[in-house]
């Protein structure tokens, strides 16, 4: 049975600080079908520090909650050791019902319906999964997050990273210089510590600021740029592009499609280029000539309502989505 009285162990969701854990409980419903409880805070120093952060829950907070729920399920029920190193391959976010993401007078108790859609294995060893998460509030679907991820044990990870680091050393790996961040208001932020972009020479490019002191993006030591930082860079670059068009609309993200193609180093410049077409923006992240990630965001600029053009398709998706 799910409860919301306390969070689960930090290591199950790959967090160090208790304050960064949102999952409160898990249980199994049937084969490959699970649930997790989560409590979303009314305010968070990173996820609430946006133009709409005090009114509704940030899509990146919803994604982080789904990521934590998926990890907890994989560790508790699929027997994957907590020391394993995970890599997210693809990620999809869809808002289903906007009103259910509103910040109210009490924290939001959310139930995640977690379904293992596909398993990957090497021989008899499980090495990855595709997981669908339907996050429900008041018994109704609020958002859907699909994650494709794989993992290796610590020894294999060390060998992989040593080989990658040796190959990339020719590009002059070194501690990056202190970055000059873009003004917070240009990227929908109030706290300059949450700005993750620095200007580049070309108008459609920006340099991603890798601040390992950020307590949310770098809750614990990692040897690469986290996917959450790449998602935030894509959002901020889109907002910067809007600002340069002399129009800063009250835009909200209703969909995210991300492909993470390669591991980005902490000590090499990570560049973002942005392309906007209608309500969609595409951020392409590259490092030393390598494609790192492509992140497409879909924005809503019209007057907010309880539903949008995606709702019908997404409610169908809660019944059973297939690629």
C-alpha positions as CSV (number, residue, x, y, z in Angstrom):
1,X,0.0,0.0,0.0
2,X,1.3,3.5,-0.9
3,X,1.9,6.1,1.8
4,X,3.0,9.7,1.7
5,X,4.3,10.1,5.3
6,X,8.0,9.9,4.5
7,X,10.4,9.5,1.6
8,X,12.2,6.3,0.6
9,X,16.0,5.7,0.9
10,X,18.1,8.2,-1.0
11,X,20.2,5.5,-2.8
12,X,17.1,4.0,-4.4
13,X,16.6,7.2,-6.4
14,X,20.3,8.1,-6.8
15,X,20.1,11.2,-4.6
16,X,22.3,12.3,-1.7
17,X,20.1,15.0,0.0
18,X,16.9,13.9,1.7
19,X,15.3,17.2,0.5
20,X,15.9,16.1,-3.2
21,X,13.9,12.8,-2.8
22,X,10.2,13.0,-3.8
23,X,9.2,9.4,-3.9
24,X,7.5,8.1,-0.7
25,X,6.6,4.5,-1.4
26,X,6.2,1.8,-4.0
27,X,4.2,-1.4,-4.6
28,X,3.7,-4.0,-7.3
29,X,0.3,-4.3,-9.0
30,X,1.0,-7.1,-11.5
31,X,3.8,-8.4,-13.6
32,X,5.6,-5.4,-15.1
33,X,3.1,-3.1,-13.5
34,X,4.0,-1.0,-10.4
35,X,3.0,2.1,-8.5
36,X,4.9,4.7,-6.6
37,X,3.8,7.5,-4.3
38,X,5.4,10.9,-4.4
39,X,5.0,14.2,-2.7
40,X,5.7,17.4,-4.7
41,X,6.8,20.4,-2.6
42,X,4.9,23.7,-3.0
43,X,8.2,25.4,-3.4
44,X,11.7,24.3,-4.5
45,X,14.8,26.5,-5.0
46,X,15.4,25.1,-8.5
47,X,12.1,23.8,-9.9
48,X,10.0,26.7,-8.5
49,X,12.4,29.4,-9.7
50,X,10.7,29.9,-13.0
51,X,8.1,32.4,-14.3
52,X,5.3,29.9,-13.6
53,X,6.9,28.0,-10.8
54,X,4.7,29.4,-8.0
55,X,1.5,28.7,-10.0
56,X,2.1,25.2,-11.3
57,X,4.6,22.3,-11.1
58,X,7.5,22.5,-13.4
59,X,7.6,19.8,-16.1
60,X,11.2,19.1,-15.1
61,X,10.1,18.4,-11.6
62,X,7.5,15.9,-13.0
63,X,10.3,14.3,-15.0
64,X,12.6,14.1,-12.0
65,X,9.7,12.5,-10.0
66,X,9.1,9.9,-12.8
67,X,12.9,9.2,-13.0
68,X,13.0,8.6,-9.2
69,X,10.0,6.4,-9.3
70,X,11.4,4.3,-12.2
71,X,14.7,3.9,-10.4
72,X,13.0,2.8,-7.2
73,X,11.0,0.2,-9.2
74,X,14.0,-1.1,-11.0
75,X,16.1,-1.5,-7.8
76,X,13.3,-2.9,-5.6
77,X,11.6,-5.3,-8.0
78,X,13.9,-6.1,-10.9
79,X,17.0,-6.8,-8.7
80,X,19.3,-4.2,-10.2
81,X,22.0,-3.3,-7.6
82,X,21.9,0.3,-6.3
83,X,25.5,0.8,-7.2
84,X,24.8,0.4,-11.0
85,X,25.5,3.3,-13.3
86,X,22.5,4.4,-15.3
87,X,22.3,6.2,-18.7
88,X,19.0,7.6,-20.0
89,X,18.7,7.1,-23.8
90,X,15.4,8.8,-24.6
91,X,12.8,10.7,-22.7
92,X,9.3,11.8,-23.5
93,X,7.1,14.1,-21.4
94,X,3.4,14.9,-22.1
95,X,1.1,17.1,-20.1
96,X,-2.3,15.5,-19.9
97,X,-4.3,17.9,-17.7
98,X,-3.0,21.3,-16.8
99,X,-5.3,22.0,-13.8
100,X,-3.9,18.9,-12.0
101,X,-0.4,20.4,-12.1
102,X,-1.5,23.6,-10.2
103,X,0.4,24.4,-6.9
104,X,-2.2,24.4,-4.2
105,X,-2.2,25.2,-0.5
106,X,-0.8,21.8,0.5
107,X,1.9,19.6,-1.1
108,X,0.7,17.4,-4.0
109,X,0.4,13.7,-3.3
110,X,1.0,12.0,-6.6
111,X,0.5,8.4,-7.6
112,X,2.7,7.1,-10.4
113,X,1.5,4.2,-12.5
114,X,4.8,2.6,-13.7
115,X,4.7,0.0,-16.5
116,X,7.7,-1.8,-17.9
117,X,7.1,-1.6,-21.6
118,X,10.3,-3.4,-22.8
119,X,13.3,-5.1,-21.4
120,X,16.8,-5.3,-22.8
121,X,19.2,-8.1,-21.8
122,X,22.6,-9.5,-22.5
123,X,22.3,-13.2,-22.2
124,X,20.3,-13.7,-19.0
125,X,21.4,-10.4,-17.5
126,X,18.9,-7.4,-17.6
127,X,20.7,-4.3,-18.9
128,X,17.9,-1.9,-19.7
129,X,14.2,-1.0,-19.8
130,X,11.7,1.3,-21.4
131,X,9.3,2.5,-18.6
132,X,6.0,4.4,-19.0
133,X,5.0,6.5,-16.0
134,X,1.5,8.0,-15.7
135,X,1.5,10.5,-12.8
136,X,-2.0,10.9,-11.3
137,X,-3.4,13.5,-8.9
138,X,-6.9,13.3,-7.5
139,X,-7.2,9.9,-9.2
140,X,-6.8,11.4,-12.7
141,X,-3.8,11.4,-15.1
142,X,-1.8,14.7,-15.0
143,X,1.2,13.8,-17.0
144,X,3.0,11.0,-18.8
145,X,6.7,10.4,-18.8
146,X,8.4,7.6,-20.8
147,X,12.0,6.8,-20.1
148,X,14.4,4.4,-21.9
149,X,17.5,3.7,-19.8
150,X,20.3,1.2,-19.6
151,X,22.9,0.4,-16.9
152,X,26.2,-1.3,-16.2
153,X,28.0,-2.2,-13.0
154,X,30.7,0.1,-11.6
155,X,33.6,-1.8,-13.0
156,X,32.3,-1.7,-16.5
157,X,31.5,2.0,-16.1
158,X,35.1,2.8,-15.1
159,X,36.5,1.0,-18.1
160,X,34.1,2.8,-20.4
161,X,34.8,6.2,-19.0
162,X,38.5,5.7,-18.9
163,X,38.4,4.8,-22.7
164,X,36.2,7.8,-23.4
165,X,38.4,10.2,-21.4
166,X,41.5,9.0,-23.2
167,X,39.9,9.5,-26.6
168,X,38.7,13.0,-25.7
169,X,42.0,14.2,-24.1
170,X,43.2,15.4,-27.5
171,X,40.6,18.2,-27.3
172,X,42.4,19.8,-24.3
173,X,40.4,18.6,-21.3
174,X,40.9,21.2,-18.5
175,X,38.9,22.9,-15.8
176,X,36.6,25.3,-17.6
177,X,37.0,29.0,-17.0
178,X,34.4,30.8,-14.8
179,X,31.4,31.4,-17.1
180,X,29.6,34.7,-17.6
181,X,26.0,33.8,-17.2
182,X,23.1,35.3,-19.1
183,X,20.8,37.6,-17.1
184,X,18.2,35.5,-15.2
185,X,15.2,37.5,-16.6
186,X,16.2,36.5,-20.1
187,X,15.8,32.8,-19.4
188,X,12.8,32.9,-17.0
189,X,14.8,32.7,-13.8
190,X,15.1,34.9,-10.7
191,X,18.1,33.3,-9.0
192,X,21.3,33.7,-11.1
193,X,22.6,30.4,-9.7
194,X,20.0,28.6,-11.7
195,X,21.0,30.1,-15.0
196,X,22.8,27.5,-17.1
197,X,23.7,29.4,-20.2
198,X,26.6,31.7,-21.2
199,X,26.7,33.8,-24.4
200,X,28.5,32.4,-27.5
201,X,29.9,34.1,-30.5
202,X,27.0,33.1,-32.8
203,X,23.5,34.4,-32.1
204,X,21.8,31.0,-32.3
205,X,24.4,29.4,-30.0
206,X,25.1,29.4,-26.3
207,X,27.5,27.7,-24.0
208,X,26.1,25.5,-21.2
209,X,27.3,26.5,-17.8
210,X,28.4,23.4,-15.8
211,X,28.2,24.5,-12.2
212,X,28.9,21.5,-10.1
213,X,28.0,23.5,-7.0
214,X,24.3,23.6,-7.9
215,X,22.7,21.5,-5.2
216,X,19.9,20.1,-7.4
217,X,21.6,19.5,-10.7
218,X,24.7,18.1,-8.9
219,X,23.1,16.7,-5.8
220,X,26.0,14.2,-5.6
221,X,29.3,13.6,-7.5
222,X,28.9,12.5,-11.1
223,X,31.7,12.3,-13.7
224,X,29.5,13.7,-16.6
225,X,26.9,16.4,-17.4
226,X,23.5,15.2,-16.0
227,X,20.6,14.9,-18.4
228,X,18.6,17.3,-16.2
229,X,21.1,20.1,-16.9
230,X,20.8,19.4,-20.6
231,X,17.0,19.6,-20.4
232,X,17.2,22.9,-18.5
233,X,19.7,24.3,-21.1
234,X,17.3,23.5,-23.9
235,X,14.5,25.3,-22.0
236,X,16.6,28.4,-21.2
237,X,17.9,28.6,-24.8
238,X,14.4,28.5,-26.1
239,X,13.4,31.3,-23.8
240,X,16.5,33.3,-24.8
241,X,15.5,32.9,-28.4
242,X,12.1,34.2,-27.7
243,X,13.5,37.2,-25.8
244,X,15.8,38.1,-28.8
245,X,12.7,38.2,-30.9
246,X,11.5,41.1,-28.7
247,X,8.7,39.0,-27.4
248,X,8.7,37.1,-24.1
249,X,5.4,35.3,-24.1
250,X,4.0,33.5,-21.1
251,X,5.0,30.2,-22.6
252,X,4.5,26.9,-20.9
253,X,6.0,23.5,-22.0
254,X,3.4,20.9,-22.8
255,X,5.7,18.3,-24.4
256,X,9.3,17.2,-24.4
257,X,11.1,14.8,-26.7
258,X,14.8,14.2,-25.8
259,X,17.4,11.9,-27.3
260,X,20.6,11.6,-25.3
261,X,23.2,10.4,-27.8
262,X,26.5,10.6,-25.9
263,X,28.0,11.4,-22.5
264,X,29.1,15.0,-22.1
265,X,32.3,15.7,-20.1
266,X,32.3,18.2,-17.3
267,X,35.6,19.8,-18.5
268,X,35.0,20.4,-22.2
269,X,32.8,23.2,-23.6
270,X,29.2,22.1,-24.2
271,X,27.5,24.1,-26.9
272,X,23.8,24.5,-27.6
273,X,22.3,25.6,-30.9
274,X,18.6,26.5,-31.1
275,X,16.0,26.3,-33.9
276,X,12.5,27.6,-33.4
277,X,9.5,26.8,-35.7
278,X,6.0,27.7,-34.6
279,X,5.4,26.3,-31.1
280,X,8.3,23.9,-31.2
281,X,12.0,24.6,-30.4
282,X,14.9,22.2,-31.0
283,X,18.1,22.4,-29.0
284,X,21.1,20.5,-30.4
285,X,23.9,20.0,-27.8
286,X,27.4,19.2,-29.1
287,X,30.8,18.8,-27.5
288,X,34.1,18.6,-29.4
289,X,32.2,17.9,-32.6
290,X,30.1,15.1,-31.1
291,X,26.3,15.1,-31.0
292,X,25.4,14.9,-27.3
293,X,21.6,15.5,-27.2
294,X,18.7,16.7,-29.2
295,X,15.8,18.1,-27.2
296,X,12.5,19.3,-28.7
297,X,10.1,21.3,-26.6
298,X,6.5,22.1,-27.5
299,X,5.2,25.3,-26.1
300,X,1.7,26.7,-25.3
301,X,1.3,30.4,-25.6
302,X,-2.5,30.8,-25.8
303,X,-4.6,31.5,-22.8
304,X,-4.3,28.6,-20.3
305,X,-7.1,26.1,-19.8
306,X,-7.7,22.7,-18.3
307,X,-6.9,20.9,-21.5
308,X,-5.0,21.4,-24.7
309,X,-4.8,19.9,-28.2
310,X,-2.7,16.9,-26.8
311,X,-5.3,15.8,-24.3
312,X,-7.2,13.3,-26.3
313,X,-4.2,11.5,-27.6
314,X,-2.6,11.5,-24.2
315,X,-5.5,10.1,-22.3
316,X,-5.4,7.3,-24.9
317,X,-1.8,6.9,-24.0
318,X,-2.6,6.3,-20.4
319,X,-4.4,3.2,-21.4
320,X,-1.5,1.8,-23.4
321,X,1.1,3.6,-25.4
322,X,3.2,1.8,-28.0
323,X,6.1,3.2,-30.0
